[in-house]
Amino acid sequence: MDIAARRLADPDHWSLASAIRVLSMDAVEAAQSGHPGMPMGMADVATVLFGRHLTFDAAAPNWFDRDRFVLSAGHGSMLIYALLHLTGYEQMTLDQIRNFRQLGAITAGHPEYGHVEGVETTTGPLGQGLATAVGMAIAEEAMRAEFGADLCDHRTWVIAGDGCLMEGLSHEAIALAGHQQLGRLIVLWDNNDITIDGRVSLSDRTDQRARFAAAGWRVLSCDGHDAADIDRALTEAARNEGRPVLVDCKTIIGFGAPGKADSSKAHGSPLGADEIAAARAAFGWSHAPFVLPDEVLAAWRAIGRRGAPARAAWNDRVDDLSDADRREFARRIGSDPHPRLDALIDAFKAQTLESAPKMATRKASENVLEVLNAEMPENFGGSADLTGSNNTRTGGQGVFSPENRAGRYLHYGIREHGMAAAMNGIWLHGGFRPYGGTFLTFTDYARGAMRLSALMGLPVVYVMTHDSIGLGEDGPTHQPVEHLALCRATPNTLVLRPCDQIETAEAWQIALSQDATPSVLALSRQNLPLLRQEAGENLSARGAYVLREASGDAPRVILMATGSEVEIAVAAREALEAQGIATRVVSVPSMELFRDQPQDYRAAVLPRGPVRIAIEAAIRQPWDWLLLGERGSEDRAAFIGMEGFGASGPAPELYEAFGITAAAVADRAAALL
């Protein structure tokens, strides 16, 4: 059916969809930057979705029981910006549309969570939106099991493109969703067969429908430019049959642009004035740029109000709860820290001092979680097939599965990237504080989603064990020497590397108190002694503190260390003190938190003058600001750590072979003096 026939067949739908197309063309043209083709191609699908199927209320963007809509193909950002403006989201004014991609506007090149209401997650890196939506669907199932369908009963809708489905992350995400039978997750595939380079066939021949079906999805299809056929497919998709749904929407990129449609020319650049004029003529749209007819805008605003009765009924159900249940539900969906967190940690630290355990910090982490998970129903854990190594599952948690939606532990499988993205989605949905584990070296596999945790300000917790050459025999492929530096270099990320069970408890207290920062807990495989001698203030929250003071009036040497190397620093201090060299040990569980301390506190911990030595079984790079900055000096500083990759062998032998020993530290300090 040609464009003229489609216009005549359903003029009301046509005018609504055309508004999306012309706003997208005009905004990209004004910016001289952007991707007009995808919004033009998916305008019909989006119009049917928002007009007839999506449960939302534009006047209450954060209503908890709304459907979640994720534009995974984030390069087509004008699609969601146009929808938000047309349906009446207050923040998305026409001026914001006019200033698409301009500095200071909320209409960023790719949708940014926190910049504008209605954008459920940051997308742009392809596949991230799809994988994050899997986490949203998991959280919806878990919240419904806990609080009932009266309070949590919605769907997660995703628009994904060919590029999203090529990314390896998509395989992890669709396999996890299929296995978990997330029947309220619906992916609308913009099947336009075009990438930046040209036809999809240049680089891929995957039968996507067969791929999704093999992973346990229902697969439907529709003509992506036929409103009735789209409505039929979406109605069928919304029937929850216990499997996630892929709807293959066959579309034409740049639909209506006579010279550029169905080609890569419509993908990532402005169409140009002549092409836009020709498209306007094809659409029967005679209005000037950014001008919307009153009747079209009124029809879209009515769509934006369509969910108001459902929201009002939901509010009434919440009001009918008891005072205690209503407060707890509000706390959960508001992601407020648990009111007993501090008391639980304080009691645990006091007990730890009495027992003085020697253990790996991964085991110490499990001990902390045993206490916290029993009291904190919001803690939702998991591991990428390393449960017994990460020590992330605790008694009574239960395994989340199609048979047990009340479980609070998820076996993610060998899907580090998918796990991290799903954790982002679980947090964004609301109701849970997710944590997930793997080996620290495999942050490489999770990196894309971990970066988005930081960019969006999501306080998810990454439990990264086997954090150094101390893991021993698995060898250099599993020994993370550069990964602490990579995590510390990421803005808005807390890296916490505790030295014993008390610091591990404090690290969890810090991580579970955050409201806008993800945390990476770097934990040891090897056993470590209890080094802290008191359990009052959370000293780890200061980032660095004096663990052992020097004898005499002032230190001549300051030894700084983290995690498993703090034990080495303490032993080196004893050797230096025996030689009459006053030596202070500073534990540095978090460089980021120490950097945030007042300058006078930092100066008191690291005064000018003494020799400074940093000890960490990793590369030196992140230490220079502590060795040389804060009034340090090159000729009185040294680093004891790794200069290259590790090796395979027992951990004690590796530390000796790489010169990370108390004797080496003491010798270096004496030489510098």
C-alpha positions in Angstrom: 0.0 0.0 0.0 1.5 3.4 -1.0 1.5 6.5 1.2 -1.5 8.1 -0.3 -3.6 4.9 0.2 -2.4 4.7 3.9 -3.4 8.3 4.5 -6.9 7.7 3.2 -7.3 4.3 4.9 -6.9 5.8 8.5 -6.7 9.6 8.4 -7.0 10.0 12.2 -4.0 7.7 12.9 -2.1 9.2 10.0 -2.3 12.7 11.4 -1.1 11.5 14.8 1.8 9.6 13.4 2.7 12.4 11.0 3.2 14.7 13.9 5.9 12.5 15.2 7.6 12.3 11.8 7.6 16.1 11.1 8.8 17.0 14.6 11.7 14.5 14.2 12.6 15.8 10.8 12.4 19.4 11.9 14.4 18.9 15.1 17.2 17.0 13.4 17.3 19.6 10.6 17.5 22.5 13.1 20.3 20.8 15.0 22.0 19.7 11.8 22.7 16.5 13.7 20.7 13.4 14.6 18.9 10.4 13.4 15.5 11.1 11.7 15.0 7.8 10.0 14.2 5.6 12.9 11.5 7.9 14.4 9.9 8.3 11.0 9.9 4.5 10.5 8.5 3.6 13.9 6.0 6.5 14.2 3.1 4.2 13.4 4.1 1.6 15.9 4.7 4.2 18.6 1.3 5.9 17.9 -0.6 2.6 18.3 1.4 1.7 21.4 0.9 5.0 23.2 -2.6 5.5 21.9 -4.1 2.1 22.7 -1.9 -0.1 24.8 0.7 1.7 27.0 -0.6 2.4 30.6 0.7 5.8 31.6 -0.4 9.2 32.8 1.6 12.2 31.4 0.6 14.2 34.4 2.3 11.8 36.8 5.4 10.5 35.0 6.7 8.6 38.0 3.5 6.8 39.0 4.8 3.5 40.2 2.3 1.2 38.4 2.8 2.7 35.0 4.0 0.6 32.1 7.7 1.0 31.5 8.7 2.2 28.0 12.3 1.8 26.9 13.7 3.1 23.6 16.6 0.8 23.3 17.5 2.2 19.9 18.4 5.4 21.6 19.9 7.1 18.5 16.2 7.6 17.5 15.8 9.8 20.5 13.5 12.2 18.7 10.8 9.5 18.8 10.6 9.6 22.6 11.0 13.4 22.8 8.2 13.9 20.3 6.0 11.4 22.2 6.6 13.1 25.5 5.8 16.6 24.1 2.7 15.4 22.2 1.2 13.5 25.1 1.8 16.5 27.5 4.8 15.8 29.7 5.3 19.1 31.3 9.1 19.3 31.0 9.1 18.5 27.3 8.2 21.9 25.8 8.3 22.8 22.2 11.3 25.0 23.0 13.1 21.9 24.2 12.3 20.2 20.9 13.6 23.2 18.9 16.8 23.0 20.9 17.4 19.3 20.2 21.0 18.2 20.9 22.0 21.7 22.1 24.0 22.4 25.3 21.7 22.8 28.3 18.6 21.3 26.7 17.0 18.2 28.1 16.7 16.8 24.5 20.2 15.2 24.5 21.5 13.3 21.5 20.5 10.0 23.2 17.9 9.8 25.9 19.4 10.4 29.4 17.8 9.1 32.6 17.4 11.9 35.1 17.4 14.7 32.5 13.7 14.4 31.7 10.7 12.6 33.1 9.4 9.9 30.9 12.9 8.6 30.0 13.1 5.4 32.0 16.8 4.6 31.4 19.8 6.0 29.5 20.1 4.4 26.1 22.4 4.9 23.2 25.0 2.1 23.6 23.0 -0.4 21.6 21.5 -3.3 23.4 21.7 -1.7 26.8 18.0 -0.6 26.8 16.9 -4.1 25.9 19.0 -5.7 28.6 18.0 -3.1 31.2 14.4 -3.7 30.4 14.9 -7.4 31.4 15.8 -6.2 34.9 12.7 -4.0 35.0 10.5 -7.0 34.1 12.2 -9.1 36.8 11.6 -6.4 39.4 7.9 -6.2 38.3 7.4 -9.9 38.8 9.2 -9.8 42.2 7.3 -6.8 43.5 3.9 -8.3 42.3 4.7 -11.5 44.2 5.5 -9.5 47.4 2.9 -6.8 47.3 0.2 -8.2 45.1 -1.3 -7.3 41.8 -3.3 -4.5 43.3 -0.1 -2.5 43.8 2.1 -3.8 41.0 0.6 -5.0 37.7 2.2 -3.6 34.6 4.3 -4.4 31.5 7.6 -3.4 30.1 7.7 -2.4 26.4 10.9 -2.0 24.4 11.6 -0.6 21.0 14.8 -2.2 19.7 16.5 -1.9 16.4 18.7 -4.2 14.2 21.8 -2.8 15.9 20.5 -3.7 19.4 20.0 -7.3 18.3 23.5 -7.5 16.8 25.3 -6.5 20.0 26.4 -9.5 22.0 24.7 -8.2 25.1 21.3 -8.9 23.4 22.1 -12.6 23.4 22.6 -12.6 27.2 19.5 -10.5 27.8 17.1 -12.5 25.6 18.4 -15.8 27.0 17.9 -14.7 30.5 14.4 -13.3 29.8 13.3 -16.4 28.0 14.6 -18.7 30.8 12.8 -16.6 33.4 9.6 -16.6 31.4 9.0 -12.9 31.7 5.6 -12.8 30.1 5.1 -9.0 30.7 8.2 -8.1 28.7 7.4 -7.1 25.1 10.1 -6.1 22.5 9.0 -4.3 19.4 11.7 -4.9 16.8 12.2 -2.1 14.3 13.0 -4.4 11.5 14.1 -1.9 8.8 17.1 -3.8 7.6 19.4 -0.8 7.7 22.5 0.1 9.7 25.0 3.0 9.3 27.0 1.1 6.7 24.0 0.0 4.6 21.9 -3.1 4.4 22.0 -5.5 7.4 23.1 -8.2 5.0 26.5 -6.6 4.7 27.4 -8.0 8.1 24.7 -10.3 9.4 22.3 -13.0 8.3 20.8 -14.1 11.6 17.2 -15.3 11.6 16.2 -13.1 14.6 12.8 -14.6 14.9 14.2 -18.1 15.1 16.8 -16.9 17.6 14.2 -15.4 20.0 12.0 -18.5 19.6 15.0 -20.7 20.5 15.5 -18.7 23.7 11.9 -19.3 24.8 10.1 -16.2 23.4 6.8 -15.9 21.7 7.3 -14.4 18.2 4.7 -12.3 16.5 4.9 -10.0 13.4 3.1 -7.1 11.9 3.2 -4.5 9.1 4.8 -1.6 10.9 3.0 1.0 8.9 -0.5 -0.5 9.1 -2.3 0.7 12.3 -4.8 -2.1 12.4 -2.2 -4.8 12.0 0.0 -3.2 14.6 -2.9 -3.1 17.0 -3.7 -6.7 16.3 -0.1 -7.8 17.1 0.2 -5.6 20.2 -3.1 -6.9 21.6 -1.8 -10.5 21.1 1.5 -9.6 22.7 -0.2 -8.2 25.8 -1.8 -11.6 26.5 0.5 -13.0 29.2 1.2 -16.6 28.2 4.3 -17.0 30.5 6.8 -16.1 27.8 8.4 -12.8 26.8 7.2 -11.5 23.4 9.1 -10.3 20.3 7.0 -8.4 17.8 8.7 -8.2 14.4 7.5 -4.8 13.1 8.5 -4.6 9.4 9.2 -0.9 8.8 10.9 1.4 6.3 13.5 3.7 7.7 12.9 7.3 6.9 9.3 6.4 5.9 7.9 9.1 3.6 11.2 10.7 2.5 11.1 9.9 -1.2 14.8 10.1 -1.9 16.3 8.6 1.3 13.8 6.2 2.7 14.9 2.6 3.0 18.5 3.5 2.9 21.4 4.4 5.2 21.0 8.0 4.0 18.0 8.3 6.4 19.9 6.9 9.4 22.2 9.3 10.9 22.1 12.8 9.3 19.6 15.5 8.5 17.4 14.9 5.5 17.9 18.4 4.0 15.4 21.1 3.2 14.4 19.6 -0.2 13.8 16.1 1.1 11.8 17.4 4.1 9.6 19.5 1.8 9.0 16.4 -0.4 8.2 14.3 2.7 5.8 17.0 4.0 4.0 16.9 0.7 3.7 13.1 0.9 2.3 13.3 4.4 -0.2 16.0 3.4 1.4 18.3 6.1 1.3 21.9 5.1 2.3 23.5 8.4 5.6 25.3 9.1 8.4 23.7 11.1 7.5 23.0 14.7 3.9 24.0 14.2 1.2 21.5 15.3 -2.5 21.8 14.3 -4.7 22.3 17.4 -6.8 19.2 16.6 -3.8 17.0 16.4 -2.2 18.3 19.6 -5.6 17.9 21.4 -5.9 14.3 20.2 -2.4 13.5 21.5 -3.0 15.3 24.8 -6.1 13.2 25.3 -3.9 10.1 24.8 -1.6 11.5 27.6 -4.6 11.7 30.0 -5.9 8.2 29.1 -4.3 6.5 32.1 -5.5 9.0 34.7 -8.5 6.8 35.9 -6.2 3.8 36.4 -3.7 5.9 38.4 -6.5 7.3 40.6 -7.8 3.8 41.3 -4.3 2.7 42.2 -3.9 5.6 44.5 -7.1 4.6 46.2 -5.8 1.1 46.7 -2.6 2.4 48.3 -4.7 4.7 50.6 -6.6 1.6 51.8 -3.4 0.0 53.1 -2.7 0.1 56.8 -0.5 2.9 57.9 2.5 0.6 58.5 2.1 -1.2 55.1 1.7 2.1 53.3 4.8 3.6 54.9 6.8 0.4 54.0 5.5 0.4 50.5 6.4 4.1 50.1 9.9 3.4 51.5 10.5 0.5 49.1 9.4 2.3 45.9 11.3 5.4 47.1 14.4 3.3 47.5 15.1 4.7 51.0 17.8 3.0 53.1 16.5 0.5 55.6 16.0 2.2 59.0 17.8 -0.6 60.9 20.9 -0.7 58.6 23.2 1.2 60.9 22.1 -0.7 64.0 22.6 -4.1 62.3 26.1 -3.1 61.1 27.1 -1.8 64.6 26.0 -5.0 66.3 27.8 -7.1 63.7 31.0 -5.2 64.1 30.9 -5.6 67.9 30.4 -9.3 67.5 33.3 -9.5 65.1 35.7 -7.9 67.6 34.8 -10.6 70.1 35.4 -13.5 67.7 38.4 -11.9 65.8 38.0 -14.1 62.7 40.6 -14.7 60.1 38.9 -15.1 56.8 38.7 -14.0 53.2 36.7 -10.8 52.7 34.5 -12.6 50.2 33.4 -14.8 53.2 33.2 -11.8 55.5 30.9 -10.2 52.9 28.7 -13.4 53.0 28.6 -13.1 56.8 27.4 -9.4 56.6 24.8 -10.3 54.0 23.5 -13.2 56.2 22.6 -10.5 58.8 21.3 -7.8 56.5 19.3 -10.0 54.1 17.3 -11.4 57.0 16.1 -7.9 57.8 16.1 -6.1 54.5 13.6 -7.5 52.0 14.8 -5.0 49.4 18.2 -6.7 49.0 18.0 -8.6 45.7 21.1 -10.6 45.0 22.7 -12.7 42.3 25.8 -14.0 40.7 27.1 -14.7 37.2 27.4 -18.4 37.8 29.9 -17.9 40.7 27.6 -18.1 43.7 29.9 -20.4 45.7 32.9 -18.3 44.9 31.3 -14.8 45.3 29.5 -15.9 48.5 26.5 -13.8 47.5 23.6 -16.1 48.4 22.3 -16.3 52.0 20.0 -18.5 53.9 16.3 -17.9 53.5 16.7 -15.7 50.4 15.1 -18.1 48.0 15.9 -18.4 44.3 13.9 -16.2 41.9 12.4 -18.3 39.2 9.2 -18.8 37.2 8.1 -21.1 40.0 9.1 -18.8 42.8 8.7 -15.1 42.1 9.2 -14.4 45.8 12.8 -15.5 45.6 15.4 -12.7 46.1 18.4 -14.4 44.6 18.9 -14.7 40.8 21.2 -17.1 39.0 22.2 -14.9 36.1 24.2 -17.6 34.4 27.5 -16.8 32.7 26.3 -13.4 31.6 28.3 -10.7 33.4 27.2 -7.9 31.1 23.6 -9.1 31.1 23.7 -9.2 34.9 25.0 -5.7 35.3 22.4 -4.3 32.9 19.6 -6.2 34.5 20.7 -4.9 37.9 20.4 -1.4 36.5 16.8 -2.2 35.4 15.9 -3.7 38.8 17.0 -0.5 40.5 15.3 1.8 37.9 12.0 -0.1 38.3 12.0 0.5 42.0 11.4 -1.6 45.1 14.8 -3.4 45.4 18.5 -2.7 46.0 20.2 -5.2 43.6 23.7 -6.6 44.1 25.5 -9.1 41.9 28.8 -10.9 41.9 31.5 -12.1 39.6 35.4 -12.0 39.7 36.9 -8.5 39.6 38.7 -9.4 36.3 35.3 -9.9 34.6 34.4 -6.3 35.1 35.8 -6.2 31.6 32.7 -8.1 30.5 30.3 -6.0 32.5 31.9 -2.7 31.7 29.3 -1.1 29.4 26.5 -1.5 32.0 28.7 -0.6 34.9 29.5 2.7 33.2 25.8 3.4 32.8 25.2 2.7 36.5 27.6 5.5 37.2 26.3 7.8 34.4 22.7 7.4 35.6 23.6 7.5 39.3 22.2 4.1 40.2 23.4 2.8 43.6 23.7 -0.9 42.6 26.4 -3.0 44.3 29.0 -5.0 42.3 30.4 -7.7 44.5 33.8 -8.4 42.8 35.8 -11.2 44.4 39.2 -12.7 43.7 40.5 -9.2 43.6 44.3 -9.7 43.1 47.1 -12.1 42.4 46.1 -13.6 45.8 43.6 -15.8 44.0 46.7 -17.8 43.0 46.6 -20.8 40.8 44.0 -19.6 38.3 46.7 -17.5 36.9 47.0 -14.2 35.0 43.8 -14.5 33.0 41.9 -14.3 36.3 44.2 -12.0 38.3 43.0 -8.4 38.0 46.0 -6.1 38.0 44.5 -3.1 36.1 40.8 -3.4 37.1 40.9 -1.4 40.3 42.4 1.5 38.3 39.7 1.2 35.7 36.9 1.2 38.3 38.5 4.1 40.2 38.9 6.1 37.0 35.2 5.9 36.3 33.4 9.0 37.5 30.7 8.6 40.2 31.8 5.1 41.2 32.8 4.1 44.7 35.5 1.4 44.9 35.7 -0.2 48.3 38.5 -2.7 49.0 38.2 -3.7 52.7 41.0 -5.4 54.7 39.0 -7.5 57.1 35.5 -8.3 58.3 35.0 -5.0 60.1 35.9 -3.0 57.0 33.8 -5.3 54.9 30.8 -4.6 57.1 31.5 -0.9 56.8 31.7 -1.2 53.0 28.3 -2.8 52.9 26.9 0.0 55.2 28.3 2.6 52.8 27.1 0.9 49.6 23.6 0.3 50.9 23.3 3.9 52.1 24.0 5.4 48.7 21.3 7.1 46.7 23.1 8.1 43.5 26.4 6.2 43.3 27.2 2.6 42.4 29.7 0.7 44.5 32.3 -1.9 43.6 33.3 -4.1 46.5 36.7 -5.7 45.7 37.0 -8.8 47.9 39.8 -11.3 48.5 39.9 -15.0 48.0 42.7 -15.6 50.5 42.1 -15.4 54.3 43.0 -12.2 56.1 43.5 -11.4 59.8 41.2 -9.1 61.7 43.3 -5.8 61.8 40.8 -3.4 63.2 40.9 -3.1 67.0 37.8 -1.0 67.6 34.3 -1.0 66.1 32.8 2.4 66.8 32.7 5.0 63.9 32.5 3.8 60.3 36.1 4.8 59.6 35.9 3.4 56.1 33.4 6.1 55.3 36.3 8.5 55.6 38.1 6.7 52.7 41.4 6.5 54.5 42.3 6.5 58.2 45.2 5.7 60.6 45.0 2.0 61.4 48.3 1.8 63.3 49.9 4.9 64.7 53.7 5.5 64.7 55.6 5.5 68.0 56.9 8.8 69.2 55.8 12.2 68.3 55.5 11.9 64.5 55.9 9.3 61.8 59.0 9.1 59.6 57.3 6.6 57.3 53.6 6.3 56.2 52.6 3.0 54.7 49.3 3.1 52.7 47.5 0.0 51.6 44.2 -1.6 50.7 42.5 -4.9 51.1 44.8 -7.9 51.4 47.9 -5.7 51.4 47.1 -3.9 54.6 48.3 -7.0 56.5 51.6 -6.6 54.7 51.8 -2.9 55.7 51.2 -3.8 59.4 53.9 -6.4 59.3 56.3 -4.0 57.6 55.5 -1.4 60.3 56.5 -3.8 63.0 59.8 -4.5 61.3 60.5 -0.7 60.9 59.5 0.1 64.4 61.9 -2.6 65.6 64.6 -0.6 63.8 63.5 2.6 65.6 61.8 4.0 62.6 58.4 5.5 63.6 55.9 4.2 61.1 52.2 4.9 60.5 49.9 2.5 58.6 47.0 4.1 56.8 44.2 1.9 55.5 42.7 3.2 52.3 39.4 1.3 51.6 38.1 4.0 49.3 40.1 6.6 47.4 36.9 8.3 46.3 35.7 8.9 49.8 39.1 10.1 51.0 39.2 12.6 48.2 35.8 14.0 49.4 37.1 14.6 53.0 38.1 18.1 54.1 41.6 19.1 53.4 42.6 19.4 57.0 41.5 15.8 57.6 43.5 14.6 54.6 46.5 16.6 55.8 46.3 15.0 59.3 46.3 11.5 57.9 49.0 12.2 55.3 51.2 15.0 56.7 54.0 16.6 54.7 57.4 15.2 55.4 57.3 11.4 56.0 58.3 8.9 53.4 55.2 7.5 51.7 54.9 4.0 50.4 51.7 2.6 48.8 51.2 -1.2 48.7 48.6 -2.8 46.5 48.8 -6.0 44.4 47.7 -4.0 41.3 49.2 -1.3 39.1 50.4 2.0 40.5 48.4 4.4 38.4 45.6 5.4 40.8 48.1 5.9 43.7 50.1 8.9 42.4 47.8 11.5 43.9 48.4 10.1 47.3 52.1 9.4 46.8 53.0 12.7 45.1 50.0 15.0 45.7 48.8 16.2 49.1 52.3 17.6 49.6 54.2 14.4 48.9 57.4 14.3 46.9 58.9 12.0 44.2 62.2 11.4 46.0 60.4 10.3 49.2 57.7 8.0 47.7 57.5 4.5 46.4 55.0 2.0 45.2 55.1 -1.7 46.0 52.8 -3.6 43.7 52.4 -5.0 40.1 54.1 -3.7 37.0 52.6 -6.3 34.7 50.4 -9.4 34.6 50.5 -12.1 37.3 51.3 -15.8 37.1 49.9 -19.1 38.2 50.9 -20.5 41.5 50.1 -20.5 45.2 49.3 -17.1 46.5 52.1 -16.8 49.1 54.7 -17.7 46.4 53.3 -15.1 44.0 53.5 -12.3 46.6 57.1 -13.3 47.2 57.9 -13.6 43.5 56.5 -10.2 42.7 58.2 -8.5 45.7 55.0 -7.6 47.5 56.2 -8.5 51.0 56.7 -6.9 54.4 60.5 -7.2 54.0 60.5 -5.5 50.6 58.4 -2.7 52.0 60.7 -2.2 55.0 63.8 -2.3 52.9 62.4 0.3 50.5 61.4 2.6 53.4 64.9 2.4 54.9 66.4 3.2 51.5 64.3 6.2 51.0 65.2 7.5 54.5 
